[in-house]
Amino acid sequence: MKKLTNKIALVTGASRGIGRSIARRLAKEGAFVIVHYARKEDEAKAVVQQIKQEGGEACLIGADFSTLAGIQTFYETLDRTLYKNKNTQKIDILVNNAGIGQVVGLEESTESSFDEVMQLNVKAPFFVTQEALPRLNNKGRIINISSFVTRVASPDVFTYSMSKGAIDTFTLLLAKQLGSRAITVNAIQPGIINTEMNADTLKNPEGQKYVSSLSIFNRLGEPEDIADITAFLASDDSRWVTGQLIDASGGTHL
């Protein structure tokens, strides 16, 4: 039997990149996947179509997580969608993946650039999770996508690094709070992954060579590398793992 049969998973920011790979991977393990997107509707539709072509189940819900009203509207739609498709309003797995990257140093940062990152990378997952908790089944899973920049000082992504540090702390607090419900909470800290977010860095052979050299395996990280770890954390195999910040950078800067 597939490890996530009869489970319902919500993956935020699943229209592309790491989120897309996570959604496909969880669906392959048998989960019914809610594919959230903010603006990339066509790409999100393609993810759902791909999941169905691979024999999985999925639906998509678009929502702007930059406001609390957008998050609340999302969950209202989610409740209706789940009841229609699965006769329930409960979920088993929440993957907080949605967020933005920003290559800006301290001196170049503005109030608006700072607020944008914190709003989408910290405030949004906080309130997405708050709304999810009464809908999350006991023995459920919360998986937060953080970054290796909380371990490796990267001043060129100053605010982004701070936002992911907040996610790491959020993970520890949630794990402590939800242990009584047998809900595990963990964070994955990817390195530089071959996604659209890093397209500028990886668009030429020199950039690819440099990023590959950071890993002890001398290769680029792929979205599937993160998706496979997520599938483990989403399954019962990880039942004794909680409150962990799992480095997934391929040994970058060991």
C-alpha positions as CSV (number, residue, x, y, z in Angstrom):
1,M,0.0,0.0,0.0
2,K,1.1,3.5,-0.7
3,K,2.3,5.3,2.5
4,L,-0.2,8.2,2.2
5,T,-3.3,6.4,1.1
6,N,-6.5,8.1,2.4
7,K,-4.5,11.1,3.6
8,I,-5.3,14.7,2.6
9,A,-2.4,17.1,2.0
10,L,-2.4,20.8,1.6
11,V,0.7,22.2,-0.2
12,T,1.0,26.0,-0.4
13,G,2.8,27.6,-3.3
14,A,2.5,24.4,-5.3
15,S,2.3,25.7,-8.8
16,R,6.0,25.5,-9.5
17,G,9.5,24.7,-8.1
18,I,9.8,22.8,-4.9
19,G,6.1,23.0,-4.2
20,R,5.2,21.4,-7.5
21,S,7.5,18.5,-6.9
22,I,6.2,18.0,-3.3
23,A,2.6,18.0,-4.5
24,R,3.4,15.3,-7.2
25,R,5.4,13.2,-4.7
26,L,2.7,13.2,-2.0
27,A,0.1,12.3,-4.7
28,K,2.2,9.4,-5.9
29,E,2.2,8.1,-2.3
30,G,-1.6,8.1,-2.4
31,A,-2.5,11.5,-0.8
32,F,-5.3,13.7,-2.1
33,V,-3.4,16.9,-2.7
34,I,-4.8,20.5,-2.5
35,V,-2.5,22.5,-4.9
36,H,-2.5,26.1,-3.7
37,Y,-1.3,28.9,-5.9
38,A,-1.2,32.7,-5.7
39,R,-1.1,33.9,-9.3
40,K,0.2,31.1,-11.5
41,E,-3.2,29.5,-12.3
42,D,-2.2,27.9,-15.6
43,E,0.9,26.4,-14.0
44,A,-1.2,25.1,-11.0
45,K,-3.7,23.6,-13.4
46,A,-0.8,21.8,-15.2
47,V,0.4,20.4,-11.8
48,V,-3.1,19.0,-11.1
49,Q,-3.3,17.6,-14.6
50,Q,0.1,15.9,-14.2
51,I,-0.9,14.4,-10.9
52,K,-4.0,12.9,-12.4
53,Q,-2.1,11.6,-15.4
54,E,0.2,9.9,-12.9
55,G,-2.8,8.2,-11.3
56,G,-3.1,10.6,-8.3
57,E,-5.8,12.8,-7.0
58,A,-5.6,16.6,-6.7
59,C,-7.5,19.9,-6.9
60,L,-6.4,23.5,-7.0
61,I,-7.4,26.5,-5.0
62,G,-6.0,30.0,-5.7
63,A,-5.6,32.5,-2.9
64,D,-3.6,35.6,-2.0
65,F,-1.9,35.0,1.3
66,S,-0.6,38.5,1.7
67,T,-3.8,39.4,3.7
68,L,-5.7,37.6,6.5
69,A,-8.8,38.0,4.4
70,G,-7.2,36.1,1.6
71,I,-6.2,33.3,4.0
72,Q,-9.7,33.1,5.5
73,T,-11.3,33.1,2.0
74,F,-8.9,30.3,1.0
75,Y,-10.1,28.1,3.9
76,E,-13.7,28.8,3.2
77,T,-13.1,27.5,-0.3
78,L,-11.1,24.6,1.1
79,D,-13.9,23.5,3.4
80,R,-16.4,23.4,0.5
81,T,-14.0,21.7,-1.8
82,L,-13.0,18.9,0.6
83,Y,-16.6,18.3,1.6
84,K,-17.6,18.0,-2.1
85,N,-14.6,15.7,-3.0
86,K,-14.0,13.8,0.3
87,N,-17.0,14.4,2.5
88,T,-14.8,15.9,5.2
89,Q,-13.3,19.2,6.2
90,K,-10.2,17.7,7.8
91,I,-6.7,17.5,6.5
92,D,-3.7,15.3,7.5
93,I,-0.7,17.1,6.1
94,L,0.2,20.8,5.8
95,V,3.3,21.8,3.8
96,N,4.1,25.5,4.3
97,N,6.1,26.1,1.1
98,A,4.7,29.4,-0.3
99,G,7.1,32.3,0.0
100,I,9.3,34.6,-1.9
101,G,13.1,34.9,-2.4
102,Q,14.8,38.3,-2.4
103,V,18.4,39.1,-3.2
104,V,18.9,42.3,-1.3
105,G,21.5,43.3,1.3
106,L,21.0,45.3,4.4
107,E,22.0,48.6,2.9
108,E,19.8,48.2,-0.1
109,S,16.7,47.1,1.8
110,T,13.7,49.3,2.1
111,E,10.7,49.2,4.3
112,S,8.5,47.9,1.5
113,S,11.0,45.2,0.5
114,F,11.3,44.1,4.2
115,D,7.6,44.1,4.7
116,E,6.9,42.1,1.5
117,V,9.3,39.3,2.6
118,M,8.1,39.2,6.2
119,Q,4.4,39.3,5.1
120,L,4.7,36.3,2.8
121,N,7.4,34.3,4.5
122,V,6.5,34.7,8.1
123,K,3.0,36.2,8.6
124,A,1.4,34.1,6.0
125,P,2.5,30.6,7.2
126,F,1.8,31.7,10.8
127,F,-1.9,32.4,10.0
128,V,-2.2,29.6,7.4
129,T,-1.2,27.3,10.2
130,Q,-3.4,28.9,12.8
131,E,-6.4,28.3,10.5
132,A,-5.3,24.8,9.7
133,L,-5.0,23.6,13.3
134,P,-8.7,22.9,14.0
135,R,-8.9,21.2,10.6
136,L,-5.7,19.1,11.1
137,N,-6.3,15.5,12.3
138,N,-4.5,14.2,15.3
139,K,-1.3,12.3,14.3
140,G,-1.1,14.8,11.4
141,R,2.0,16.4,9.9
142,I,3.2,20.0,9.5
143,I,6.3,20.4,7.3
144,N,7.8,23.9,6.9
145,I,10.1,24.8,4.1
146,S,13.0,26.8,5.5
147,S,16.5,27.3,4.1
148,F,20.1,26.6,4.7
149,V,20.7,30.3,5.0
150,T,19.7,30.0,8.7
151,R,22.9,28.0,9.1
152,V,25.2,29.7,6.6
153,A,25.5,33.5,6.9
154,S,24.4,35.0,3.5
155,P,24.3,38.8,3.8
156,D,23.2,39.2,0.2
157,V,19.8,37.7,1.2
158,F,19.5,39.5,4.5
159,T,15.8,39.8,5.1
160,Y,15.1,36.4,3.5
161,S,17.5,34.8,5.9
162,M,15.8,36.5,8.8
163,S,12.4,35.3,7.6
164,K,13.6,31.7,7.4
165,G,15.1,32.0,10.9
166,A,11.6,32.8,12.1
167,I,10.3,29.7,10.4
168,D,12.8,27.6,12.2
169,T,11.7,29.0,15.6
170,F,8.0,28.6,14.5
171,T,8.7,24.9,13.8
172,L,10.2,24.3,17.3
173,L,7.3,26.1,19.0
174,L,4.7,24.2,17.1
175,A,6.3,20.9,17.7
176,K,6.2,21.5,21.5
177,Q,2.6,22.7,21.4
178,L,1.2,19.9,19.2
179,G,3.0,16.9,20.7
180,S,0.0,16.1,22.8
181,R,-2.0,15.6,19.6
182,A,0.8,13.3,18.2
183,I,1.2,15.9,15.4
184,T,4.8,16.1,14.2
185,V,6.3,19.4,13.0
186,N,9.6,19.6,11.2
187,A,11.4,22.0,8.8
188,I,13.4,21.3,5.7
189,Q,16.3,23.6,4.9
190,P,17.1,23.3,1.2
191,G,20.3,24.7,-0.3
192,I,20.3,26.3,-3.7
193,I,17.8,24.3,-5.7
194,N,17.4,24.1,-9.5
195,T,14.1,26.0,-9.7
196,E,12.6,29.2,-11.2
197,M,13.5,31.1,-8.1
198,N,17.2,30.6,-8.8
199,A,17.0,31.0,-12.5
200,D,19.2,34.1,-12.6
201,T,22.0,32.3,-10.8
202,L,21.8,29.1,-12.8
203,K,21.2,30.6,-16.3
204,N,24.8,30.2,-17.4
205,P,27.3,27.4,-17.0
206,E,29.5,29.4,-14.7
207,G,26.6,29.9,-12.2
208,Q,25.7,26.2,-12.4
209,K,29.4,25.2,-11.8
210,Y,29.7,27.5,-8.8
211,V,26.5,26.3,-7.2
212,S,27.4,22.6,-7.8
213,S,30.8,23.2,-6.2
214,L,29.1,24.2,-2.9
215,S,27.8,20.7,-2.4
216,I,30.1,17.9,-1.4
217,F,28.3,15.8,-4.1
218,N,29.3,18.4,-6.7
219,R,25.9,18.7,-8.3
220,L,22.8,20.9,-8.3
221,G,20.1,20.3,-5.8
222,E,16.8,19.3,-7.5
223,P,13.2,19.8,-6.4
224,E,12.8,16.0,-6.1
225,D,15.5,15.9,-3.5
226,I,13.3,18.0,-1.2
227,A,10.1,16.3,-2.2
228,D,11.5,12.9,-1.2
229,I,12.3,14.2,2.3
230,T,8.9,15.7,2.5
231,A,7.3,12.4,1.7
232,F,9.2,10.8,4.5
233,L,8.2,13.4,7.0
234,A,4.5,13.2,5.9
235,S,4.4,9.5,6.4
236,D,4.1,7.3,9.5
237,D,7.8,6.4,9.1
238,S,8.6,9.7,10.7
239,R,6.3,9.4,13.7
240,W,9.3,9.7,16.1
241,V,10.8,12.7,14.5
242,T,9.6,16.2,15.5
243,G,11.0,19.6,16.1
244,Q,13.8,19.0,13.7
245,L,15.5,21.4,11.3
246,I,16.7,19.1,8.5
247,D,19.5,20.4,6.4
248,A,18.9,19.5,2.8
249,S,21.7,21.4,1.1
250,G,23.8,18.5,-0.1
251,G,26.5,19.2,2.5
252,T,26.9,22.8,1.5
253,H,29.6,24.5,3.7
254,L,30.2,21.6,6.0
